[in-house]
């Protein structure tokens, strides 16, 4: 059985730097860029239902977080300044995004380049849209 993600001891938004800092009791500090959190949102809009990889979200290089709303004792809802506000960032989501940040970001940039998409522009190419999901047959 996997060890559950630790509960953060603090979450701090650095608006000018467009970073969200997540601190833990053991001294671990995750510095998560707003753009990274937006393009890897746990929302259905980005994660889809049963997709191998998240939907590519271009044009979010300058996105910021407007508000952080607590959800119980297990998550927060981030309200981005582009209007996106769905998806719960549970402690597990933060922990996973922090641990896999380098790998996730490299893959995101590679996929953006494959589809000729830009971090600066909100242009979605048809080739970047997910293929229709077909549930497994039983």
ChimeraX attribute file (.defattr): number of C-alpha atoms within 10 A of each C-alpha:
attribute: neighborCount
match mode: 1-to-1
recipient: residues
	/A:1	3
	/A:2	4
	/A:3	5
	/A:4	9
	/A:5	13
	/A:6	13
	/A:7	18
	/A:8	20
	/A:9	11
	/A:10	11
	/A:11	15
	/A:12	12
	/A:13	20
	/A:14	15
	/A:15	12
	/A:16	7
	/A:17	10
	/A:18	18
	/A:19	20
	/A:20	19
	/A:21	16
	/A:22	21
	/A:23	17
	/A:24	14
	/A:25	11
	/A:26	9
	/A:27	8
	/A:28	10
	/A:29	15
	/A:30	20
	/A:31	17
	/A:32	18
	/A:33	20
	/A:34	24
	/A:35	22
	/A:36	18
	/A:37	23
	/A:38	24
	/A:39	22
	/A:40	22
	/A:41	24
	/A:42	18
	/A:43	18
	/A:44	13
	/A:45	14
	/A:46	19
	/A:47	18
	/A:48	15
	/A:49	13
	/A:50	12
	/A:51	14
	/A:52	10
	/A:53	14
	/A:54	21
	/A:55	20
	/A:56	21
	/A:57	24
	/A:58	20
	/A:59	17
	/A:60	18
	/A:61	18
	/A:62	12
	/A:63	19
	/A:64	25
	/A:65	24
	/A:66	14
	/A:67	14
	/A:68	15
	/A:69	12
	/A:70	14
	/A:71	12
	/A:72	8
	/A:73	9
	/A:74	13
	/A:75	19
	/A:76	19
	/A:77	16
	/A:78	23
	/A:79	18
	/A:80	19
	/A:81	13
	/A:82	13
	/A:83	10
	/A:84	14
	/A:85	19
	/A:86	16
	/A:87	19
	/A:88	18
	/A:89	21
	/A:90	20
	/A:91	19
	/A:92	15
	/A:93	17
	/A:94	21
	/A:95	19
	/A:96	12
	/A:97	21
	/A:98	17
	/A:99	12
	/A:100	11
	/A:101	19
	/A:102	11
	/A:103	10
	/A:104	15
	/A:105	15
	/A:106	11
	/A:107	13
	/A:108	21
	/A:109	14
	/A:110	12
	/A:111	15
	/A:112	18
	/A:113	12
	/A:114	11
	/A:115	15
	/A:116	13
	/A:117	20
	/A:118	17
	/A:119	16
	/A:120	11
	/A:121	12
	/A:122	13
	/A:123	13
	/A:124	16
	/A:125	13
	/A:126	8
	/A:127	10
	/A:128	17
	/A:129	13
	/A:130	14
	/A:131	9
	/A:132	8
	/A:133	11
	/A:134	9
	/A:135	8
	/A:136	5
	/A:137	4
	/A:138	3
